[in-house]
């Protein structure tokens, strides 16, 4: 996946999460989901990675992100914002990449 395109999608996801600030409950829940996806990224990529590696994992995230988000509360209805949450998590995790630049 093109890194510039992926980073744009990740930025958009974080903006969408942040736009939910006015609804404290939804905002909290979205951040809980972002944290879960970020933890899974840490497990999959470790602490040392590049933006290329992160973008590769992003291309595969549709296979695992929904399961991660849905596992937070198995009793809850399926999450509807998985794409937004995943994008936001990748945005935040990108900051730790060896070759990250703002």
C-alpha positions in Angstrom: 0.0 0.0 0.0 1.2 3.5 -0.8 2.4 5.0 2.5 1.2 8.6 1.7 -2.3 7.3 0.9 -2.3 5.2 4.1 -1.2 8.0 6.2 -3.9 10.2 4.8 -6.5 7.6 5.7 -5.0 7.2 9.2 -5.1 11.0 9.7 -8.8 11.0 8.6 -9.6 8.2 11.1 -8.1 10.1 14.0 -10.0 13.3 13.0 -13.3 11.3 12.9 -12.6 9.9 16.4 -11.7 13.4 17.7 -14.9 14.7 16.2 -16.9 12.6 18.6 -15.6 14.6 21.6 -19.0 16.2 22.2 -20.5 12.8 23.0 -18.4 11.7 26.0 -19.7 8.1 26.1 -19.1 7.5 22.4 -15.7 9.2 22.5 -14.6 7.1 25.5 -15.8 3.9 23.7 -14.0 4.8 20.5 -10.7 5.4 22.4 -11.2 2.0 24.2 -11.4 0.4 20.7 -8.4 2.4 19.5 -6.4 1.2 22.5 -7.3 -2.4 21.7 -6.3 -2.1 18.1 -3.0 -0.4 19.1 -2.3 -3.2 21.5 -2.8 -5.7 18.7 -0.4 -3.7 16.5 2.2 -3.8 19.3 1.8 -7.6 19.5 2.0 -8.0 15.7 4.8 -5.5 14.9 6.7 -5.1 18.1 8.5 -1.9 19.1 10.8 -1.6 16.1 9.1 -1.2 12.7 9.0 1.1 9.7 6.2 2.9 8.0 6.4 0.3 5.2 5.9 -2.5 7.6 3.0 -0.7 9.2 1.4 0.0 5.9 1.7 -3.7 5.0 0.0 -4.6 8.2 -2.7 -2.0 7.5 -3.4 -3.9 4.2 -4.1 -7.0 6.3 -5.9 -5.3 9.2 -9.4 -6.0 7.7 -8.8 -9.7 8.6 -8.2 -9.0 12.3 -9.3 -5.6 13.4 -13.1 -6.4 13.7 -12.3 -9.4 15.9 -10.2 -7.3 18.2 -12.8 -4.5 18.5 -15.7 -7.0 19.0 -13.7 -8.9 21.7 -13.8 -5.8 23.9 -17.4 -6.5 24.9 -18.7 -9.8 23.4 -22.2 -9.0 24.7 -22.4 -5.7 22.7 -23.7 -5.4 19.2 -21.0 -5.6 16.5 -18.9 -2.4 16.3 -19.9 -0.1 13.5 -16.8 2.2 13.5 -14.1 -0.4 13.0 -12.6 1.4 10.0 -12.4 4.7 11.8 -11.0 3.1 14.9 -8.4 1.1 12.9 -7.3 4.2 11.0 -6.9 6.2 14.2 -4.9 3.4 15.9 -2.6 3.2 12.9 -2.1 7.0 12.9 -1.1 6.9 16.6 1.2 3.8 16.1 2.9 5.4 13.1 4.5 7.9 15.4 6.7 5.2 16.8 8.0 4.0 13.4 11.8 4.3 12.9 11.3 6.4 9.8 8.4 8.5 11.0 8.3 12.2 10.0 5.4 14.5 10.6 
